[in-house]
Amino acid sequence: MKLTAIREIKGEIVLKSGLRIGAGDMEMQIGGTDNPIIKHPHTQEPYIPGSSIKGKVRSLLEMKSGLMIHTNGEPLQPKDLDKLSGDDQKEAEKILKLFGSGGSAEPEEKARLGPTRVSFADCALTDKWLEKAREQRLALIEVKSENRIDRIRGTARDPRFMERVPAGTKFEFGVSLKILDPNEEKDLLDCLLLGLKLLEMDALGGSGSRGYGRIEFNFTDKAVQEKFKELNPF
């Protein structure tokens, strides 16, 4: 097994609706929002963690493959390959090669599949978008109020205030694909693009069922963009 090339796929992510990726352990400030989003600690500008994209793409690919029935909803692991055969096993191997086998895998299982092939970069705001935002005084973060409805009284209850990045914001996007076997390049690239297409059709971040997190990919490479545009997962 030898590294023969690294394929880089670059472009931008355009938000079609507000995006919310929570900060997790930030302290609640008096007069602040209940649910702050993740921001760069130095600039306080929002960004998209590469881990968020990687996790959601992997999850969607595993859902699309139908392999969850063999894993009881847990992430796919090398040990699950023994339960599979034919096309299911090939699909599982592609996912594991792309996204890795996790810390619980045995050394011999990891050796069989090799190292994780994809690396997702954190996505910062594009320079052009930042310049536009500063010139036009556009907000980089918005606060959206939400509540729940009392089914009997028909009144709003339990208001909460959610930070999110506004629709129209643009982020840099980059993912690299390690090629350890030239014969697997096409299959792994196709699988990766399929996962990104599923993400575009679904949602990124939290509250996707309420309309958050709709995104669009625009790739720099015209051939990749055309191929992506023509993809029909179903």
Residue pairs with C-beta under 8 A, 6 or more apart in sequence:
1 114
1 180
1 181
2 180
3 178
3 179
3 180
4 179
4 180
4 181
4 182
5 178
5 179
5 182
5 185
6 176
6 177
6 178
6 179
7 176
7 177
7 179
7 185
7 189
8 174
8 175
8 176
8 177
9 174
9 175
9 176
9 177
9 192
9 219
9 221
9 224
10 172
10 173
10 174
10 219
10 220
10 221
11 173
11 174
11 217
11 218
11 219
11 220
11 221
11 225
12 126
12 170
12 171
12 172
12 173
12 217
12 218
13 48
13 123
13 170
13 171
13 172
13 173
13 215
13 216
13 217
13 218
14 168
14 169
14 170
14 215
14 216
14 217
14 218
15 165
15 166
15 167
15 168
15 169
15 170
15 171
15 214
15 215
16 167
16 214
16 215
16 216
17 167
17 211
17 212
17 213
17 214
18 142
18 144
18 164
18 165
18 166
18 167
18 211
18 212
18 213
19 37
19 46
19 48
19 164
19 165
19 169
19 204
19 205
19 212
19 213
19 215
20 35
20 37
20 162
20 163
20 164
20 165
20 205
20 206
20 207
20 212
20 213
21 37
21 38
21 48
21 49
21 52
21 204
21 205
21 206
22 35
22 36
22 37
22 38
22 206
23 36
23 37
23 38
23 39
24 38
26 36
28 34
33 143
33 161
33 162
33 163
34 160
34 161
34 162
35 160
35 161
35 162
35 163
36 163
37 46
37 141
37 163
37 164
37 165
38 46
38 47
38 49
39 45
39 46
39 47
39 141
40 46
40 47
40 124
45 124
45 125
45 130
45 140
46 125
46 140
46 141
46 165
46 169
47 122
47 123
47 124
47 125
47 171
48 122
48 123
48 171
48 204
49 122
49 123
50 119
50 120
50 121
50 122
50 123
50 175
51 120
52 204
52 205
53 120
53 123
53 175
53 199
53 204
54 99
54 118
54 120
56 199
56 202
56 204
57 99
57 192
57 195
57 196
57 198
57 199
58 75
58 95
58 98
58 99
58 195
60 195
60 198
60 199
60 202
61 95
61 191
61 194
61 195
61 198
62 68
62 71
62 75
62 76
62 95
64 194
64 198
64 233
65 88
65 91
65 92
65 95
66 88
67 76
67 80
67 84
67 88
67 91
67 92
67 95
70 80
70 83
70 84
70 88
71 77
71 80
75 102
76 92
76 95
76 96
77 96
77 101
77 102
77 104
77 105
77 109
78 96
78 101
78 105
78 106
78 109
78 110
78 112
78 113
79 105
79 106
79 109
80 92
81 89
81 92
81 93
81 96
84 92
93 113
94 187
94 188
94 191
95 191
96 113
97 113
97 114
97 116
97 117
97 184
97 188
98 116
98 117
98 118
98 177
98 188
98 191
98 192
98 195
99 116
99 118
100 115
100 116
101 109
101 110
101 113
114 180
115 178
115 180
116 178
117 177
117 178
117 179
117 180
117 188
118 175
118 176
118 177
118 178
118 192
119 175
119 176
119 178
120 174
120 175
121 172
121 173
121 174
121 175
121 176
123 171
123 172
123 173
123 174
124 171
124 172
125 133
125 140
125 169
125 170
125 171
125 172
126 170
126 171
126 172
128 170
129 169
129 170
129 171
132 138
133 139
133 140
138 166
139 166
140 165
140 166
140 169
141 163
141 164
141 165
141 166
142 163
142 164
142 165
142 166
143 161
143 162
143 163
144 161
144 162
144 163
144 164
145 159
145 160
145 161
145 162
146 159
146 160
146 161
146 162
146 210
147 156
147 157
147 158
147 159
147 160
148 156
148 157
148 158
149 155
149 156
149 157
150 156
150 157
162 207
164 212
173 217
175 192
177 185
177 188
177 189
177 192
179 185
179 188
193 224
193 227
193 228
193 231
194 231
194 233
196 217
196 228
197 228
197 231
197 233
198 233
199 215
200 215
200 216
200 217
201 233
202 208
203 209
203 212
203 213
203 214
203 215
204 213
204 215
205 212
205 213
206 212
206 213
207 213
217 228
218 225
219 225
219 228
